[in-house]
Amino acid sequence: MKKTGRLRAAGAVLLAATALVFWACSSTTTPLDQLSDCQRHQTGTLSITNSSTLGLDYEIILDGTSQGKLAAGTTREFTVGAGPHNVVFRYYETTNYACATRYFQITECETTSISCSG
């Protein structure tokens, strides 16, 4: 094969490879307006339940920040970033822990449920 023929063949292969890469990338990308909020913002849901058998209220501390009171028998949901988190359950208006600190991983677009019955 002459040098010119090899260059044309290499050029054709390069063009085909470029077209294939462009097609593969463009066909698997989802436009932002078609993503759900949790995909767009990379968040999940944390569902926290106060299962106190004595009817006691808890203070919820999520990642070191108080989220206020959680009354006995109630559940609250929080939207949080995907990744590692922790929750502390304290008896409301005290420094006493109701349950051990919970460590967990939030997965994008999924709900993680935790409870305390201390």
Z-matrix of the N, CA and C atoms (Angstrom, degrees):
N
C 1 1.445
C 2 1.522 1 107.44
N 3 1.312 2 115.42 1 138.19
C 4 1.458 3 119.15 2 179.71
C 5 1.516 4 110.52 3 -74.31
N 6 1.333 5 114.55 4 163.57
C 7 1.459 6 120.64 5 -179.17
C 8 1.529 7 111.41 6 -59.85
N 9 1.319 8 117.75 7 -39.43
C 10 1.465 9 121.74 8 -179.95
C 11 1.529 10 110.50 9 -65.43
N 12 1.305 11 117.66 10 -39.76
C 13 1.460 12 121.52 11 178.91
C 14 1.518 13 111.96 12 -65.07
N 15 1.328 14 116.24 13 -39.77
C 16 1.466 15 120.08 14 177.69
C 17 1.524 16 111.16 15 -65.76
N 18 1.321 17 117.06 16 -38.76
C 19 1.468 18 120.28 17 178.27
C 20 1.523 19 110.81 18 -65.85
N 21 1.319 20 117.16 19 -39.83
C 22 1.462 21 119.82 20 177.91
C 23 1.526 22 110.72 21 -65.53
N 24 1.315 23 116.40 22 -42.05
C 25 1.461 24 120.38 23 179.37
C 26 1.533 25 110.33 24 -64.41
N 27 1.319 26 117.37 25 -43.44
C 28 1.463 27 120.86 26 178.42
C 29 1.526 28 110.57 27 -64.07
N 30 1.311 29 116.63 28 -39.41
C 31 1.466 30 121.20 29 177.85
C 32 1.516 31 111.05 30 -63.94
N 33 1.328 32 117.12 31 -41.83
C 34 1.464 33 120.93 32 179.29
C 35 1.530 34 110.89 33 -64.93
N 36 1.333 35 117.11 34 -40.47
C 37 1.459 36 121.33 35 178.50
C 38 1.531 37 109.80 36 -65.15
N 39 1.324 38 117.21 37 -43.50
C 40 1.460 39 121.28 38 178.92
C 41 1.522 40 111.17 39 -62.81
N 42 1.311 41 117.42 40 -42.03
C 43 1.465 42 121.55 41 178.21
C 44 1.531 43 110.31 42 -63.95
N 45 1.309 44 117.77 43 -43.72
C 46 1.462 45 121.38 44 179.43
C 47 1.531 46 110.63 45 -64.28
N 48 1.325 47 117.28 46 -41.54
C 49 1.467 48 120.89 47 179.42
C 50 1.522 49 110.63 48 -65.03
N 51 1.320 50 117.62 49 -41.66
C 52 1.464 51 121.48 50 178.03
C 53 1.516 52 110.72 51 -62.76
N 54 1.322 53 117.46 52 -43.86
C 55 1.462 54 121.35 53 179.08
C 56 1.528 55 110.48 54 -63.02
N 57 1.327 56 117.66 55 -40.28
C 58 1.463 57 121.77 56 179.79
C 59 1.540 58 110.78 57 -64.72
N 60 1.322 59 117.37 58 -44.63
C 61 1.462 60 121.11 59 178.60
C 62 1.525 61 109.88 60 -63.03
N 63 1.320 62 118.22 61 -44.66
C 64 1.463 63 121.42 62 179.27
C 65 1.519 64 110.24 63 -61.14
N 66 1.320 65 117.72 64 -44.86
C 67 1.465 66 121.06 65 179.78
C 68 1.527 67 111.12 66 -63.34
N 69 1.331 68 117.08 67 -44.33
C 70 1.459 69 120.93 68 -178.00
C 71 1.529 70 110.85 69 -63.63
N 72 1.312 71 117.25 70 -42.62
C 73 1.466 72 120.40 71 -179.17
C 74 1.521 73 111.61 72 -70.86
N 75 1.308 74 116.82 73 -41.58
C 76 1.459 75 118.73 74 -176.05
C 77 1.524 76 112.18 75 -74.89
N 78 1.319 77 118.18 76 -25.62
C 79 1.459 78 119.42 77 -176.76
C 80 1.528 79 112.83 78 -83.25
N 81 1.347 80 118.07 79 -15.44
C 82 1.462 81 119.88 80 -178.41
C 83 1.528 82 112.48 81 -105.22
N 84 1.305 83 118.02 82 -1.47
C 85 1.454 84 121.00 83 -178.97
C 86 1.517 85 109.73 84 -88.84
N 87 1.326 86 116.02 85 131.98
C 88 1.453 87 121.34 86 178.02
C 89 1.521 88 108.60 87 -99.06
N 90 1.323 89 117.58 88 127.61
C 91 1.473 90 119.21 89 177.87
C 92 1.525 91 110.22 90 -60.93
N 93 1.345 92 115.98 91 146.80
C 94 1.465 93 121.17 92 -177.45
C 95 1.514 94 112.82 93 -55.31
N 96 1.325 95 117.81 94 -35.84
C 97 1.464 96 119.18 95 -177.99
C 98 1.526 97 112.69 96 -71.40
N 99 1.331 98 117.69 97 -9.98
C 100 1.461 99 120.71 98 177.42
C 101 1.528 100 112.49 99 -100.50
N 102 1.327 101 117.03 100 -3.39
C 103 1.459 102 120.58 101 177.98
C 104 1.525 103 109.89 102 -83.75
N 105 1.314 104 116.46 103 147.18
C 106 1.472 105 119.92 104 173.44
C 107 1.528 106 107.69 105 -72.85
N 108 1.326 107 116.18 106 163.03
C 109 1.468 108 120.23 107 179.06
C 110 1.524 109 111.51 108 -56.78
N 111 1.346 110 116.66 109 -41.98
C 112 1.463 111 119.12 110 -177.61
C 113 1.535 112 111.54 111 -67.10
N 114 1.326 113 118.24 112 -31.74
C 115 1.461 114 120.43 113 175.65
C 116 1.523 115 110.50 114 -72.30
N 117 1.316 116 115.76 115 -44.23
C 118 1.459 117 121.00 116 -177.73
C 119 1.523 118 111.00 117 -62.86
N 120 1.343 119 117.10 118 -39.71
C 121 1.459 120 121.25 119 -175.74
C 122 1.527 121 113.45 120 -103.11
N 123 1.336 122 117.06 121 0.25
C 124 1.469 123 123.75 122 179.46
C 125 1.527 124 110.93 123 53.62
N 126 1.343 125 114.69 124 58.55
C 127 1.460 126 121.53 125 -179.16
C 128 1.525 127 110.99 126 -124.96
N 129 1.316 128 114.16 127 166.19
C 130 1.460 129 122.46 128 172.98
C 131 1.510 130 107.83 129 -138.63
N 132 1.327 131 116.24 130 -176.68
C 133 1.457 132 121.35 131 -178.30
C 134 1.523 133 109.76 132 -115.57
N 135 1.322 134 114.67 133 135.51
C 136 1.450 135 121.60 134 174.40
C 137 1.524 136 107.26 135 -110.82
N 138 1.317 137 116.41 136 121.48
C 139 1.464 138 122.59 137 178.60
C 140 1.526 139 108.10 138 -107.96
N 141 1.347 140 116.09 139 119.57
C 142 1.459 141 121.47 140 -177.02
C 143 1.521 142 109.25 141 -116.34
N 144 1.334 143 116.32 142 127.93
C 145 1.463 144 122.01 143 -178.88
C 146 1.520 145 110.46 144 -118.71
N 147 1.322 146 114.96 145 135.05
C 148 1.464 147 122.09 146 172.54
C 149 1.523 148 106.46 147 -93.44
N 150 1.327 149 116.68 148 105.83
C 151 1.467 150 122.86 149 -179.25
C 152 1.522 151 111.93 150 -104.38
N 153 1.317 152 116.86 151 29.66
C 154 1.467 153 121.25 152 -177.04
C 155 1.522 154 110.61 153 -53.91
N 156 1.319 155 115.46 154 126.39
C 157 1.466 156 120.42 155 178.39
C 158 1.529 157 111.49 156 -80.32
N 159 1.339 158 116.74 157 -11.49
C 160 1.461 159 121.58 158 179.97
C 161 1.529 160 112.54 159 -104.35
N 162 1.330 161 116.32 160 2.46
C 163 1.457 162 120.24 161 179.58
C 164 1.518 163 113.79 162 74.65
N 165 1.330 164 117.73 163 25.92
C 166 1.463 165 122.04 164 -178.13
C 167 1.535 166 111.30 165 -90.54
N 168 1.322 167 115.28 166 144.26
C 169 1.462 168 120.84 167 177.02
C 170 1.522 169 109.72 168 -85.86
N 171 1.349 170 115.32 169 151.54
C 172 1.463 171 121.20 170 178.65
C 173 1.523 172 109.53 171 -118.72
N 174 1.324 173 114.65 172 154.43
C 175 1.456 174 120.95 173 165.00
C 176 1.522 175 105.47 174 -98.40
N 177 1.315 176 116.54 175 131.60
C 178 1.465 177 121.84 176 179.81
C 179 1.522 178 108.44 177 -99.97
N 180 1.319 179 115.73 178 126.09
C 181 1.463 180 120.82 179 177.36
C 182 1.521 181 107.03 180 -118.43
N 183 1.314 182 115.80 181 109.25
C 184 1.461 183 122.97 182 -177.06
C 185 1.525 184 109.11 183 -104.40
N 186 1.313 185 115.64 184 117.94
C 187 1.472 186 121.80 185 -179.74
C 188 1.524 187 111.89 186 51.62
N 189 1.347 188 116.25 187 40.08
C 190 1.451 189 121.29 188 175.62
C 191 1.519 190 115.69 189 85.86
N 192 1.337 191 117.98 190 -0.12
C 193 1.463 192 121.88 191 -178.92
C 194 1.523 193 109.98 192 -117.95
N 195 1.332 194 115.32 193 127.77
C 196 1.461 195 119.59 194 179.81
C 197 1.525 196 110.33 195 -65.33
N 198 1.325 197 115.13 196 133.58
C 199 1.462 198 121.72 197 176.37
C 200 1.525 199 110.48 198 -106.56
N 201 1.336 200 115.90 199 8.45
C 202 1.457 201 120.38 200 177.13
C 203 1.512 202 112.91 201 90.49
N 204 1.326 203 113.58 202 -165.36
C 205 1.461 204 121.60 203 -174.70
C 206 1.528 205 111.26 204 -83.44
N 207 1.330 206 114.03 205 140.70
C 208 1.462 207 121.63 206 172.03
C 209 1.524 208 106.08 207 -120.63
N 210 1.324 209 115.41 208 108.54
C 211 1.466 210 120.79 209 -176.27
C 212 1.523 211 110.78 210 -66.86
N 213 1.324 212 115.22 211 152.16
C 214 1.463 213 121.56 212 178.28
C 215 1.523 214 110.05 213 -55.89
N 216 1.328 215 115.62 214 135.35
C 217 1.456 216 121.29 215 177.14
C 218 1.518 217 115.30 216 80.32
N 219 1.329 218 118.00 217 7.97
C 220 1.467 219 120.13 218 -178.19
C 221 1.519 220 111.15 219 -113.93
N 222 1.316 221 114.34 220 163.47
C 223 1.464 222 123.05 221 178.75
C 224 1.520 223 108.50 222 -130.15
N 225 1.325 224 115.96 223 139.25
C 226 1.465 225 121.37 224 173.01
C 227 1.511 226 108.81 225 -126.33
N 228 1.335 227 114.38 226 147.93
C 229 1.457 228 119.95 227 177.26
C 230 1.524 229 109.82 228 -114.33
N 231 1.330 230 114.41 229 142.58
C 232 1.456 231 122.57 230 179.92
C 233 1.522 232 108.48 231 -127.80
N 234 1.318 233 116.52 232 138.54
C 235 1.461 234 121.49 233 171.55
C 236 1.522 235 106.81 234 -91.60
N 237 1.325 236 115.82 235 122.13
C 238 1.467 237 120.80 236 -177.10
C 239 1.524 238 109.45 237 -133.20
N 240 1.315 239 115.71 238 157.81
C 241 1.455 240 120.86 239 178.49
C 242 1.515 241 111.67 240 -65.79
N 243 1.313 242 115.87 241 147.19
C 244 1.465 243 120.11 242 175.76
C 245 1.523 244 108.63 243 -62.26
N 246 1.341 245 116.21 244 139.54
C 247 1.456 246 120.78 245 179.81
C 248 1.511 247 111.64 246 131.89
N 249 1.342 248 116.77 247 -168.51
C 250 1.464 249 121.17 248 -175.81
C 251 1.528 250 112.36 249 -78.43
N 252 1.326 251 115.90 250 143.52
C 253 1.467 252 123.01 251 179.34
C 254 1.518 253 108.75 252 -147.32
N 255 1.349 254 115.27 253 170.20
C 256 1.460 255 120.43 254 173.83
C 257 1.514 256 109.65 255 -145.56
N 258 1.332 257 114.69 256 151.22
C 259 1.464 258 122.00 257 178.12
C 260 1.518 259 108.67 258 -130.54
N 261 1.328 260 114.10 259 134.76
C 262 1.461 261 122.03 260 173.99
C 263 1.527 262 107.17 261 -110.95
N 264 1.328 263 116.06 262 133.10
C 265 1.464 264 122.59 263 174.42
C 266 1.530 265 107.06 264 -106.77
N 267 1.330 266 116.56 265 117.50
C 268 1.469 267 120.20 266 174.36
C 269 1.518 268 108.42 267 -119.38
N 270 1.343 269 115.12 268 148.33
C 271 1.458 270 117.94 269 172.93
C 272 1.524 271 107.17 270 -62.40
N 273 1.316 272 115.68 271 133.56
C 274 1.460 273 120.95 272 -173.71
C 275 1.531 274 111.35 273 -57.10
N 276 1.335 275 114.48 274 134.34
C 277 1.464 276 124.83 275 179.66
C 278 1.529 277 113.36 276 62.47
N 279 1.348 278 116.07 277 29.76
C 280 1.463 279 121.17 278 172.56
C 281 1.529 280 107.58 279 -136.93
N 282 1.314 281 115.81 280 178.27
C 283 1.469 282 120.75 281 173.25
C 284 1.525 283 110.73 282 -108.32
N 285 1.330 284 116.93 283 10.06
C 286 1.465 285 122.47 284 -177.45
C 287 1.525 286 111.13 285 -87.50
N 288 1.319 287 114.36 286 133.60
C 289 1.462 288 120.11 287 179.58
C 290 1.528 289 110.72 288 -77.51
N 291 1.314 290 116.06 289 135.40
C 292 1.465 291 121.47 290 176.30
C 293 1.526 292 110.51 291 -86.35
N 294 1.321 293 116.23 292 -33.51
C 295 1.469 294 122.64 293 179.68
C 296 1.522 295 108.30 294 -145.74
N 297 1.318 296 115.85 295 165.17
C 298 1.462 297 120.53 296 175.81
C 299 1.534 298 109.68 297 -64.94
N 300 1.325 299 115.19 298 149.94
C 301 1.464 300 120.12 299 176.45
C 302 1.521 301 109.37 300 -57.58
N 303 1.324 302 115.96 301 134.90
C 304 1.471 303 121.42 302 179.61
C 305 1.521 304 109.45 303 -101.59
N 306 1.318 305 115.82 304 128.87
C 307 1.460 306 122.94 305 175.98
C 308 1.519 307 107.46 306 -112.77
N 309 1.327 308 116.58 307 134.15
C 310 1.463 309 119.51 308 -175.68
C 311 1.515 310 110.02 309 -156.98
N 312 1.308 311 114.93 310 167.70
C 313 1.458 312 123.90 311 -179.14
C 314 1.532 313 108.12 312 -114.50
N 315 1.324 314 116.83 313 127.48
C 316 1.464 315 121.24 314 174.98
C 317 1.525 316 108.07 315 -92.89
N 318 1.322 317 115.56 316 129.20
C 319 1.458 318 121.75 317 177.17
C 320 1.522 319 108.84 318 -100.86
N 321 1.316 320 115.29 319 138.58
C 322 1.465 321 121.06 320 -178.69
C 323 1.526 322 111.46 321 -52.45
N 324 1.324 323 115.86 322 129.12
C 325 1.466 324 125.34 323 175.42
C 326 1.527 325 114.22 324 68.43
N 327 1.320 326 118.41 325 13.58
C 328 1.460 327 121.01 326 178.34
C 329 1.525 328 109.86 327 -117.79
N 330 1.331 329 116.00 328 161.76
C 331 1.460 330 122.02 329 178.27
C 332 1.520 331 109.98 330 -106.27
N 333 1.320 332 115.73 331 131.21
C 334 1.456 333 122.75 332 174.29
C 335 1.523 334 107.21 333 -111.48
N 336 1.324 335 117.38 334 127.81
C 337 1.460 336 121.79 335 -177.43
C 338 1.524 337 109.98 336 -112.00
N 339 1.345 338 115.49 337 134.44
C 340 1.461 339 120.64 338 174.47
C 341 1.522 340 108.00 339 -136.24
N 342 1.329 341 115.28 340 156.74
C 343 1.464 342 119.28 341 179.20
C 344 1.515 343 109.19 342 -147.81
N 345 1.323 344 114.32 343 165.85
C 346 1.459 345 121.99 344 177.36
C 347 1.511 346 107.07 345 -138.24
N 348 1.327 347 116.26 346 134.81
C 349 1.463 348 119.75 347 179.21
C 350 1.532 349 110.70 348 -125.02
N 351 1.349 350 116.06 349 22.51
C 352 1.463 351 121.45 350 -176.96
C 353 1.495 352 115.03 351 -67.00
